[in-house]
Amino acid sequence: MSKKWVDGDDYFGPNRRARQHQRRLLGERRASDESRERPSVAAMLRRIRVQLLTVRAEPDRDKTLHYIKTACIACEADGQTKRADLLKQAARNLTAARLNDKRALSQIDDLIALAMAAST
C-alpha cells in the first residue's frame, strides 16, 4: 500500500499515481503533489462518525461507504483485525439500511464507536 494518501472532495485513500517525482508530461494538469502521510486510523474513524451525520442521499451514503472501506484497508494493513471486522459489519449495515433510517444510522455509529474503542 502506498505510504502517501490523498484527501480530496472526490477521493480519499492511497495515492494512485505511478511515480511521485516524474517530469510533468502532456496531459498532466497537476503541478503540485497533493498527497501526504496516511492519517491515523483513529482520525479516520472520527471522520466517519462525522460523515454519518450527513447521510441523507445516495451520494452521501456512497462517500461514507468509501471512507469506511478505506479505514478498513488501513486497519488490515496495520494488523488491527478486530477494528477491520467491525468496520466491515458497519459497511454491510450501511449498504442494507434505508436512507434517513435514524435507528440504522445509530447502530452503525455504535459499531464505529466500538471500533474506536477496540484494541488491535
N, C-alpha and C positions, 0 to 999 in steps of 0.2 A: 504494500500500500504506500502511496505517495506520502512523504512527510509534510508536504505543503498542501494547504487547504484553501479553498476559495469560498467566500461567504458573500453572496450577492442576492439580488432580488429573484433571479431566475434559477440559481444553482447554489447548493450548499453541499460541499463534500470535497473529496480528494482532487487535487489539481490534475486535470486530464491532458494537459499539454505534454507533448513528447519531450521537448527539451526546454530547459529553463533559460539558457543564455545563448540562443541562436540569433543570428543576424536577422533583422526584420526583412521578411520576404514580401513579395507582391501578394496582396490579399490579406495580409495580417494587419488588422486595424489597431490592435492594442500595442502601444509602445511601452507601457509600464506593466510590471508584473504585479497582479493583484493578489497573489497567493501569500499565505503566511503560515505559521506553525499551526498544527491542529489544535483546536480548543480542547480543554479537558472534558471528560465525559460528564462531570458534574455541571459544567457550563452548558453542555448540550441538553442535558435533562431539564435544567432550569428554563432554557429556551423553549423546549417542547411544552412545558406546563403553561408558559405564557401563550404560546401559539394555540393551545387548546381552547383558550378563552375566546378566540376569534373564529372558530369553526362555525360558519353559517351557510356555506355553499360548497359545491363540489371542488372548486379550485382551492378553497381553504383546507378542505379535508385532504386533497392530494398533496398540498405543501406540507401539512403536518405529518402525513404518512412518510413523505420523503425525509423529513427530519428524524422521525423515529427509526426508519431503516438505516439512515446514515449513522445514528448513535449506536444502533445495534452492531453495525460493522465495526465501529470503533471499539465497542466493548469486547467483541470477539477477538479483535487484534490485540487487545490488552489482556486477554485471558479471563475476562470477567463474565463467566458463563451464566451466573445467576441473574445478573443485570440484563444480559442479552436475552435470556428466556422470558423475563418479564416484559421486555420491550417487544419481543415477537408476539406475545399474548396481547399487548396493547394495540399493536398494528392489526392483528386479526379482529379485535373488538371494534376498532375504529372503522375498518373496512365493512363490517357487518352492521354497524349502527346506522340508524336513520338520522338524517340531518335534523338539527335542533332537538335531539333527544337528550335532554339535560341529565337524565339518570345514567345513560350510557356514557356520556362525556365525563360524568363524575366518577364512574367506575374506572374509566381509562386514566383519569387523573390520579386515582388511588394506586393504580398499577405503576404509574410513573413515580409517584412518591415512594412506593416500595422499592423501586429500582434505585432511587436516590439513597435510600437507607441501607440497601443490600451491600454486603461486603463482597469481595471477589469470590 
